[in-house]
């Protein structure tokens, strides 16, 4: 092979590990990605695993980017192929000039005949069989051995791996020496047999500053603690379960009375999602800050109760960690496909506030904001995370907290305020013109406030009514509150230089969208907007109005964000070109550049004079 066919780069590559689920490979692969981070080089890891317990193929992608790109790039430069089930497919997917690392205990079949890649064989099975007699040790240490080999092949500082092992097993020091031994076995074999074969390397830098590695679900769980949540009702479902696990872990650290040992929190595992959201509504009605976490199927089951909270005007915080649907779909794959079902959850006319975090730091911040919004607006607020953000470790800014921050509990009347009222208090009476009535906590006053909420049709004083005019008046007030919400939710993030073309994205699409924009802007001016919340603020409508061509990036089939924009802002659907990814994998920058450039080329053909153009839906 000539040097022209060899991939060569420093701190800029994508490494894919092909493993078997349940083999312990995720721990070894995480060890590798964290070593890159410890070297001060930006890194992004994606664990792509099946929904069974063990035995099926799993992949782990590590993106190393000195430029700080943390989304999926597209394409693989180095393949660690240790799963026979997918080995040939993995072999074919490797980029020309790339490196194919495999267990050479057995010879590769003759069908592996590519001449445009480098083969790197390490007899992992033979090495482990010669060193370990216990079957489980053989399985676990095989993974550590290939990490050690990678340390040599990629010219990484071996000491950083030793430090990682020492840190990982600080509480189990007996495991430090055998793991370092396994690393050395792989390193020494690669050094002896594969000298100077790999032109990809990862060298120490100081680019990460004070950034941290964290899962989005852990950040959301911590955010709930800092937001003052004391009650969680939940029913386990992938990929949301670790939100509650994190909340419990942080509560046990920060919410246990030191003197008595009593918990100052309550976590109730319900019999199903309906009961879980019912617990949250009941606790919130009683004045606690309460929440639940679920995924798409759970949102479907919770819809009736969400309608109750919307109409009875009870604060509710819900975290939807989206996965691939419909029905069971692919439970361990990611999508942004719950937008419509969450925004309008329940029968009848409902609209719910949605928040779209793009990284773990925002999972924390938006969780805290979500609790404040739920109390201020007396309505459900839904954090729209996804499996990619929730269950993968992301490099992000450190989480910060202002100790002077005061929770926004909204319009809650205390006993004295109720006593001092000169007029009749109306639970659903809008006295300020913002559509938000005043509420009380049950038991606040011995006489006033007998009717706190009502889920059936009611008048301004919570009295039951079937008077259509009174009902319509209440529904119109909820629209006034919706307009108020537009001024309170996080505003969209806009970067504009007056270009004719605009690109819109949201949530975890931000990672790859920013990288794609950097590439596209080398030949074409483009403005960008990241939507952070629903309802949409005025800046969203203005951005769309200011651009003759709009590309809207989504990770679903039916262009659900586009549907929301069209429905809520009365936009001509033909003004928006959808760029859609629906395969359950996090969207790649390569895909976005190809799709958007293809549309631009088509528009140029139809408009050779560069006249103002509106694009049709993809």
N, C-alpha and C positions, 0 to 999 in steps of 0.2 A: 504494500500500500504506500502511495506517495504522500508527502506531507500536505499536499493540497486537499486531500480527502480527510485530513485529521482535524477534529475540533480542538481548538486551542483557546483558552481563556483563563483569566484570573478573577476569581470571585464573581463569576457570571455563568451559571449553569443550572440545569434541572436534572436531578438524580431521582430515579424511580426505583423503589424496592418492590419486588413482586414476591409475595409471601403466601402462607396458608393461614387462614384465620384460626386463632386459638393456639398458635405455636410460640407465643411470647415475643414475636418479632416487633410488635409495636413499641415495646420498652426499649429494644435495641435501636430501632429507628429514631425514636425520640431522643435517645442518648446522642445519636449522630447530629440531629438538627440543633440540639441545645449546645453541642460543642461548637458548631458554626457560630451560634449567637455569642458564646463566650469568647470567641476570637474577635468579636467586635464587627462582624459582617452581618448585614440584614439578611434574615432568613424567613421563609414561610413554609409551613408543613401542612400537608393534607393527608389525613388518614381515610382511605377509601375502603370500607369494610362491608361485608355482607350482613344480612339480618339473622343469620343462623349463629349458633354458638361457636362451632369450629368446623374445619374441614374444607370450606370453600375458599376461593381465591380472595386475597386482599392486597391492596396496593398502598404504598406510602410515598408521596411525592415531596421532595425537598427542593424548594426554589432558593437559590443563592444569588443575591443581586446587590452588588456594590452600589448600584444606583438607587437602591431602596425600593424597588418594585416588589410588592408583596402579594400580588395576585398570580393566578396561573398564567404562564406565558404561552404554553402550547409547545408540544414537541419534547423529546427526551434526549439528553446528551449522554447520560450514563445510566445503564440498566443493571440493577442487581437482581438477577433472575434466579431465585431459589425455590420456585414452585413449578414442578413438572407439568401441572395442569394447564398453565398458561404460557409456558416457556417459549413456544414457537411464536405465538402471537406477540409476546413481549419482544422477541428477537426482531420481528418484522416492523414493530413500531419505533424502533430506535432510529434516530436521525442519522443520515450518512455522515461518516467521519466520527461517529460516536463509539462508545465503549460498552461491550457486553460482558459483564461479570457473571460467571456461572460456576456451579459446583462441578469440577472436572474429575470427580471420583468415577464418573462414567463418561465415556467418549460421546461427543455430540453426534447425532445422526447425520448422515450425508446430506439431508435436506437443508441443513444449516449451511448454505453455500454463498452467503453474501460476501462480496469482496470489498465492500465500501465501508466496513466497520472493523474495529479492533476487538479481538477476543481476549478475555482475561480469565483464565481458568485457575481456580483455587480448589483443591480437593477437600472441601469442608467436611464431608461425611467421613472420609478417611482420617482426617486430623482428629475429629471429635471421637471417633471410635477408638483411636489409639490412645487418647488421653482420658476418656471418661467411660465408666462401665454402666452408670445409671442412665436409663433411657431418657428420663426427664432432663437430666443434666446435659446429655448429648443434644437434645432439642434446643434448650435455652442457650447453651454456650456456642452452638453453631452460629447463632445470630451475632453474638458478641465477637466471634472470630472474624466474620466478614466486615464488621465495623472497624476492627483493628487493621484489616487489609486496606480498607478505604483510607484510613488515616495515612498510610504510606503512599498509596497510589495518588492521592490528591495533595500530597506534600503538606499535610496539616501537622501542627505542633502536637506531638503525642502527649505532652504533659497536660494539655487541656482535657484530654480524655481521662487521664488518671485523676485529675481534679474533679471531673464530673462524677466519676465512680465514687470517689471519696465523699463527695457531697450527697450523692444519692443514697449511699448506705451508711451514712453517719450514725444512724440509730441501730445498724446491724453490721458492726465492724468486721465480723467474721466473713462477710461476703465480699469485702473489698479485694483481698488478695486473689481469690479465684477468678474474679471478673477481670482484674488487670492482667492476670496470667493469660486468659482467653484472648484479650486484646493483643497481647504480645505475640501469641501464636499466629494470629492473622497478619500482624505487622511484619513479623520476621519472615514469614513465607513469601509475602509480596515483595519484600526487599530483596530476597534471594533470587526469586524467579521472574520478577516483572520490573526490573530496573529500567527507568526512563521510558516506559511505554505510554504513560498518560500525560497529555498536554493540558489537561484541566487541573487547576490547583486552587486551593483555598488558603489564603494567607492572612495573617493577623492584620486587623485594621482597628480603628477606634471610631466607628461610625454609628454605634447604637446609643451613645450617650446614656441617659437615664431611663431608656425604654425598658419595658418588661415583656415577659412572655406570659400569656394568660388565655384561658378559654372564655368565650363569650358567656356561657352558662354560669361559670363561676363568678364572673363579674356581675351578672344580673342578680345572682343570689346574694352577693355582698351588697349590691345596691339596695336590695330590699331591706337588709339589716340597717343600713345607714338612712334609709327613708323612714324608718320607724315602724316597719311591719312587725307585728307580733303574732300573726295567725297565718298559716298556710294550709289550705285544703287542697288535696291533690289526688290524682290517680296516675300511676306510672304509665308513661308512654314514651317511646323513642321518638325524637331525640331530646325531650324536655326533662327527663328524670333527674339529670345532674344539676338542674337549677335548684330543685328542692334539696338535693343532697348537699349542695354547697351552702344553701341557706341554713340547713341544720348544723353543718360544720361550723359556720361562722357564729351562729347563735350559741352553740355550746362554748365557744371561745369568749363571746362578748355579752351574752344574755342570760347568764346564770348568776344568781345572787351568791356572792362569795361567802357571806355569813351563814346562810341557811342551806345553800346548795340547791335551792329551788329554781326551776326553769322559769324565766320570764318570757316565754314564748310557747306557742302551741302549734304542732304540726300534726294534722289529722289525715291519714290515708283513708280515703273514702272508698265505697264499694264500686263507684263508677264516676265518670266525669260530671254527670248531672249533680250528684251529691257533692262533689268537690266544689263546683261553682256555687251551689246552694250554701255551703259552709261559709264561703267568702262573702256572699251577699249578707248573710245573717250577721257575721262578725262586723262587717263594714257598717251595717245599719246600727249596730250597737256601739259604734264609735271607734272600733279598732281599725288599724290599717292592716288589711288582709289582702292576700293575692293567691293566685294559682298559676301553674304553668302546664302547658299541654302542647299538642300539635294539631294538624288539620282535622283528623277524625274527632278529636276532643272538642274542637271549636264547633263542629257540626252538632255534637250532642249537647253542647252548652247553649246553643242558640236561643232556646226558649227562655232560659233564665237570664241571658244577656238582654233580651227584650224586656223582661221584668225590671231589671236594674235601670235600663234606659227610661222606661215609662214611669216607674216609681221614683226615679232619680236618686239612686243609691250609688255611692262611689264604689268602683270595682277596678282592681288592677289585674290584668291577665297578660301572661307572656306566651306568645305563640311561636314556638320554635319549628318553623315550617320544614316539611319534608315532601317527598314526591308522592303525589296522589294521581287520580282519585282512588277512593276506597283504600285498601291497604297499600296499594302502590308499591313503591320501593322505600321501605321504612328507614333505610340507612343512606339514602341519597338526598341531595338538597334541591330546593326550588324556592321560588317566590310566587307560590300559586294559591295562597289563601287570602289574597287581597280583597276580592269581591265578597267571599263568604264572611270575612272578618268585618269589613267596612259596613255591611248591611245585615249583620247577623240577626236572626229572628224573623218571624212573620210580621206583616204590616210594615209601616214606614219607620225604619230605624236608621240611624247613622252613628257610627262609633269612631272615636278618636284613635288613630293609628300612629305609631312612632317607628321610624326606620333607622335603627343603628347600623353603622358600617364597620365597627371594630369593638373589641371588648371595653375600651374606655367609654365609648358611647353606650354600651349595654349598661354600664354602671350609671352614667349620668342620666340617661333617658329613663332608667327605672326610677330613680329618685324624682325626676321631673314628672314621670307618669303618675306617681302617687299624689303629687301636688295637684296635677291637672284633674285627676279623678275627684279629689275633694273639692277643688274650686268649682268644677263644672257639674259635680254630682252626677256622674255618668261613668260607664265603662271606658277604660283606656287600655289599648292592646299594644304591647311591645311586639313588633313584627321582626323577630330574629329568624335565623334558619339553621339548619344542621351544620353547614360549613362554618358559620360564625360561632354557633353554640358549642360544638363538640371538638373543634380543632383548636390547637394552640396558635395564637396570633401574636405577632410582635406589635406593641402598641405603646402609647404614651402612658406614663404612670398614673394611677388613679389618685385623685386629689380630693380633699374634703375641707370645706370651710367650716370651722367649729362655730362660727357666728351665724351660720345659716339657720333660719327659722322655717319650720314646715308651714306650708300654706294649707290650712284646714278649711279655708273657704268660709261661707256664710253659715256659721254655727252659732245659734243663740244660746247664751247661758241662762241660768235661773234668774239672775238680776235683770237681764235684758228682757226676758219674757215678762217679769213682774212690772217693769217700767213701761211696757207697751201701752199706749193710750188707745190704739185701735185694735181691731180684731186681727189676730195673727192668722195668716193664710199659708199653709205649707207649700202650696203651689202658686203663690201670688208673686208676680213680678213687680217689685216696688222700685227697682233701680233702672229698669229699661234695658238690662243686659240679658234678659231671659232666664236668669238664675234666681230661684227663690231662696228664702232662708229656711234652714232646717234646724232640728234639735237632736240631741242624743237622748234616747229613751231614758226616762227617769229624771230628766233634768228639772222638771217643775211638777209639783204635786197636782196641779189643776190644769194649767195650760199645756197645749200640745198633746192632747189625748190621741189625735190622729196624726201619726208621723208619716206614714206612707200608704199608698194604695196602688195595687197593680192593675186593678180594673179601672174603667173610665171614671174620672173624678173631676170635680170643679176645683177652683182655686183654694178651697178650704178642706180638701181631701175628702169631701163628701161624695158618695157614690152617685153617679148620674148616667142616664142614657140619652140625655139631651144632646142631639147632634151638634147644635151650635156651640154648646159649652165644650164638648169634646174637641171640635175643630179649633176653638180658641186656645185650648191647651196645646194642641199639636203645632199651631202656629208659633206659640211661645217657645217651643223646643227648637224651632228653626232660628229664632232670635238668639237663643243660647248657642246654636251651631255657628252663627256669625261671630259671636263673642269668642268662641273657641279658635276661630281663624287668627285672632289677634294674640292668642296665648300660646299656641303650639310653636315648636322650634321652626324658624323661618328657613326656607330653602337656601342652599349655599350656591351663589352665582358668581361665575367668573366670565366677564364680558369685555370684549374689545370692539364691539360693534360689528362683528362678523355677520354674514347673511345666514350661516348655518349654525344651528344649535344642537347640542347633544344633551339628553336628559338621562340620568341614571339614579339609582337609589339602593340603599342597603349594601350588601356585600358585593354587588356589581361594581362598587366604587373602586375596588382594588385594580381590576383589569381595565376598567373604563379610563382611569387616569393614565395608565401606561399606553393604551391605544390612542388616546388623544395626543399624547406627546409625539407619537409616531405620525399620526395623520396631520398634525399641525405643521410638519416639516414641508408640506406641499399645499396645504389648504387651511385658511383661517377658520377657526371654529370657536364658538362660545360653549360654555358648559353650565349645567345646573344639576345639583344633587338635591333631590326632594327628601326632606327629613320627616315630614308629617302629613297626615290627612286629618282635618280638612286643609285644603290648599290656601296659602296666603295669597295676597294680591300679587306678590313678586312672581309667583308661578304663572299666573295668567299673563302678566306683562312680558315675561321672557318668551312665552310661546308667540305672543302677538308681534314681538319684535323680530322674529326670524321667519324667513320664507320657507326654509327647509328645517324640519325638526326630526332628529333620530332619537328614538326612545328605546333604551336598552332594558330588557326584562328577562328573567329566568322562569318563564312559563310558556305555555302554548298559546293561550287565548288573549295575550296582550291585555292583562287585567288592569295594569296601571293606566294604559291608554283609555280603557273603558271608563275608569274613574274620572280621568281628566275630561273626557268628552261629556260624560254625564253631569259632572259638577260645574264645569266651566262653559258648557254649551259651545264646545270647540268643534269645528268641522273635522271629522275624522281623517279626511284626506290630507290634512296639513301635517300629519304625523306619520313617519315611516317607522314601523316596528322592527327592532333587531332582537330576535327571540332565540333563546337557548333553553332546551327542555329535556336534556338527556340525563339530568340528575347530578351532573358534575358541575363544580364551580366554573363559571364562564371564563374563557381565556382571552387574553389580549390579541392573540393571533386571529381568533375567530372574529372578534369585533373589527379589527383592521380590515380583514378580508371582506366582511359583509358590508361595512359602511363604504369602503372604496368601490365595491361592485355597484352599489346604488348610485354613488356619485358618477361613476363612469356611464351608467345607463342614463342618468339625467343629462349628462353632457352630450350624449348622442342625440337625445330628443330636443335639446336646447343648445345648439351649437353657438348661438350668439350670446350665451350666458345671460339670457333674460331671466327675470324673476320667476321662480318656479315653486310650485307646491307639489310635494311628493305623495304618491299613493301608498296605502298600507301594504306592508309586505305580507 
